């Protein structure tokens, strides 16, 4: 089996934006995603209780063109108004056709 190069796109966001981000990802043609709760501290400080909401990590795997489309969408819809963070990592996958 041969490994193929793709991108792992990771997005950190307030959980309140989950549905909106997922809808926007699907609008970009993303085939699937994984969502996990996340904890940490950054420029916006650590959250002290659940009333302040929680942070989620959304991950999806896609080709470079779709990755560019996702980052453009995030930039236009979320980066200016919300503390959304996103980055891409080069990965190697089997069964590239699934992504």
Backbone torsions as a table, in degrees:
resi	resn	phi	psi	omega
1	UNK	NA	144.5	-177.4
2	UNK	-108.5	133.2	175.9
3	UNK	-78.9	142.4	179.1
4	UNK	-120.1	146.2	-178.6
5	UNK	-84.4	130.2	174.1
6	UNK	-141.0	-176.1	178.6
7	UNK	-116.1	137.2	169.4
8	UNK	-100.0	114.2	178.4
9	UNK	-97.2	125.1	179.7
10	UNK	-116.8	130.4	-178.4
11	UNK	-126.1	128.8	172.6
12	UNK	-107.6	133.7	-174.5
13	UNK	-154.8	162.4	167.4
14	UNK	-63.3	143.0	-179.6
15	UNK	-62.6	-24.3	179.9
16	UNK	-64.0	-21.3	-179.3
17	UNK	-93.0	-0.3	-172.9
18	UNK	-52.1	-55.7	-175.8
19	UNK	-62.4	-40.2	-179.1
20	UNK	-66.2	-41.4	179.0
21	UNK	-67.8	-43.3	179.6
22	UNK	-61.4	-44.2	177.9
23	UNK	-59.8	-42.3	179.9
24	UNK	-67.8	-38.3	176.5
25	UNK	-62.9	-44.5	177.9
26	UNK	-62.1	-35.8	176.4
27	UNK	-63.6	-24.9	176.0
28	UNK	-84.6	-4.8	179.3
29	UNK	90.7	14.5	177.3
30	UNK	-64.9	133.2	-175.7
31	UNK	-83.2	-28.0	-178.0
32	UNK	-162.9	171.3	-178.2
33	UNK	-160.8	165.1	174.2
34	UNK	-128.6	139.1	178.3
35	UNK	-122.9	133.8	176.5
36	UNK	-136.2	152.3	170.6
37	UNK	-70.8	145.6	-179.9
38	UNK	-132.2	153.5	175.7
39	UNK	-133.8	152.6	178.0
40	UNK	163.1	-173.6	-179.1
41	UNK	-139.8	141.9	179.6
42	UNK	-150.9	-151.2	-177.1
43	UNK	-61.4	-30.6	-177.0
44	UNK	-89.4	5.5	178.3
45	UNK	81.0	168.2	177.9
46	UNK	-83.4	141.6	177.7
47	UNK	-78.1	137.0	-173.2
48	UNK	-93.4	-22.5	179.5
49	UNK	-156.4	168.3	-176.9
50	UNK	-67.7	-19.7	178.4
51	UNK	-64.6	-24.3	178.3
52	UNK	-82.0	-1.4	-177.8
53	UNK	90.7	174.8	179.0
54	UNK	-124.0	168.5	178.3
55	UNK	-104.1	141.4	175.2
56	UNK	-121.3	155.9	172.7
57	UNK	-116.1	123.0	177.1
58	UNK	-110.6	129.4	178.7
59	UNK	-126.5	141.9	175.4
60	UNK	-144.0	154.6	179.3
61	UNK	-115.0	132.6	-178.1
62	UNK	-156.7	172.9	176.3
63	UNK	-79.5	174.1	-175.1
64	UNK	-63.9	-38.7	-180.0
65	UNK	-64.2	-44.2	179.1
66	UNK	-67.6	-36.1	176.0
67	UNK	-58.7	-45.4	177.9
68	UNK	-60.6	-41.1	179.0
69	UNK	-63.8	-41.7	179.0
70	UNK	-63.8	-44.2	-179.7
71	UNK	-66.6	-36.3	176.1
72	UNK	-63.0	-45.7	179.6
73	UNK	-61.5	-46.8	179.6
74	UNK	-60.2	-42.0	179.7
75	UNK	-62.1	-42.9	-177.8
76	UNK	-74.1	-37.4	-172.2
77	UNK	-99.2	-24.7	-168.9
78	UNK	-129.0	-35.7	-170.0
79	UNK	-62.4	-35.1	-176.0
80	UNK	-77.3	-25.6	-174.7
81	UNK	-108.3	-19.7	-173.1
82	UNK	-131.9	161.2	178.0
83	UNK	-82.8	48.9	179.5
84	UNK	-84.0	135.2	177.7
85	UNK	-122.4	139.9	179.2
86	UNK	-144.7	148.0	174.7
87	UNK	-152.5	162.1	179.1
88	UNK	-121.8	145.7	178.9
89	UNK	-127.0	137.2	174.1
90	UNK	-73.0	131.9	179.5
91	UNK	-134.9	165.7	175.4
92	UNK	-119.2	131.1	-177.3
93	UNK	-130.9	155.6	165.6
94	UNK	-94.4	157.1	177.4
95	UNK	58.9	52.0	-178.9
96	UNK	-52.9	-31.2	-176.7
97	UNK	-62.4	-18.3	178.9
98	UNK	-75.2	-12.8	-175.7
99	UNK	-114.2	NA	NA
